[in-house]
Amino acid sequence: MKKEIELNLGVYSMDNIYKGIIDFSQVCSIYAEKNGNKMVCNFDCNDRDYIEIKDEFCNYVLALCNRGKIKNG
């Protein structure tokens, strides 16, 4: 199973993606690489964990992005 996601940089900020990677580091190793207007995030974990972690990671990073928009209003 390919364990990667692509995050659109028009929706997710690079800073928040990197913060998410750091915050999730005790759960799973995540490696990111910029590819055009997307960040490709690769997860180093077993298939079962990946299915759960990828969704939680996306939700977490999106919440960080939304929190910044609310604060900056």
Buried (B, 14 or more C-beta within 10 A) or exposed (E): EEBBBEBEBEEBBEEBBBBBBEEBEEBBEBEBEEEEEBBBBEBEBEEEEBEEBBEEBBEBBBEBBEEEEEEEE
